[in-house]
Amino acid sequence: MSSFLAEMIGTALLLLLGNGVVANVVLGGTKGEGAGWIVITFGWGMAVFVAVFTVAGASGAHINPAVTLGLAVAGKFPWAEVPVYIAAQMIGAAVGALLVWLHYRPHFAVTDDPDAKLAVFATAPAIDSPADNVASEVIGTFVLVFAVLYLAAPTVAGPDGVAGGLGALDALPVGLLVLAIGLSLGGTTGYAINPARDLSPRLVHALLPIPGKRDSNWGYAWIPALAPLAGGALAAGAYLLVGEAQIPLELSAWGGG
C-alpha cells in the first residue's frame, strides 16, 4: 500500500469513527442519543487508535496535517512528502465524513436542530471569541504534537523510506493522548486539533443534500484550519529547543518498543 493511500484510508477511518460517535450522540433517534461529552471523547480516542493501528505500517499514520507539519519542522519527516500527505489526509477526511452521512442518513432527516447536524461534520466554539478560540486550538494541538514528537523515534523509515510516524503496536498511547486532550481541553472549541478533520467535512456538509441544514459557518472555519498548524509548528520548535536528551528511553515510532 502506498503512503498516499494509507494516509487517505487512515484519515477516512478516523473521521468515520470520530464523526460517527458525534452523530450517534447528537442526532435524533439513535441508540446513543444524548449520551454526552464523555462518550464523544472516548469515541474519538478509539477512532485515533483504530486509524493509527490500521495504517501505521504503511505511512506512519500521521492522519493529521498538523502532525505532518510538526514532524517536518522537527526534522523527522521529509518536506517533499508534506504536500502528498496533507492531500491524502484532506481527501480521506472528506470520504470519512461522507460515509458518516450515509450511515446516519435517516437520523439527519428526523433531527430538527441544524446546529446538531453541522456538529456531526465540523467543530464550533462554545463561546464565540476568535482570539480565545485560536488560543484553544493552538494549545490543544501543541500538546498533541509535542507529545507525539517524544513518542516518535528520531528517524523512523516506513516501507517507502519515509521517516517519521507510528508503529502499529503503539497506537493505543496516541488514542489515550487524544482522549486526554478531549477531556481536559476540548470543552472550548470541540478540539479540532486537525485541519483535515474540520475543513474537509465542513465542505462535505456544505455540498450534501441534508434536509433542514444550516450554513456551514465558514466565518469560523479558518480557526480549526490554521490554528492547529500553528500549534504543531510551535510544538516542533519547543521540541527542538528542549531537545531529545530529556527522554531517557529509546522509543520506537509513537511509543516504546
Secondary structure, DSSP 8 states (H G I E B T S, - for coil): --HHHHHHHHHHHHHHHHHHHHHHHHSTT-TTTT--HHHHHHHHHHHHHHHHHHHHHHH----SHHHHHHHHHTTSS-GGGHHHHHHHHHHHHHHHHHHHHHHTHHHHHT---HHHHHHTTS---SS--HHHHHHHHHHHHHHHHHHHHHHS-SS-B-TTS-B----GGGHHHHHHHHHHHHHHHTTTT-----HHHHHHHHHHHHHS--TT-----HHHHHHHHHHHHHHHHHHHHHHHHH-GGG--S-EETTEE-
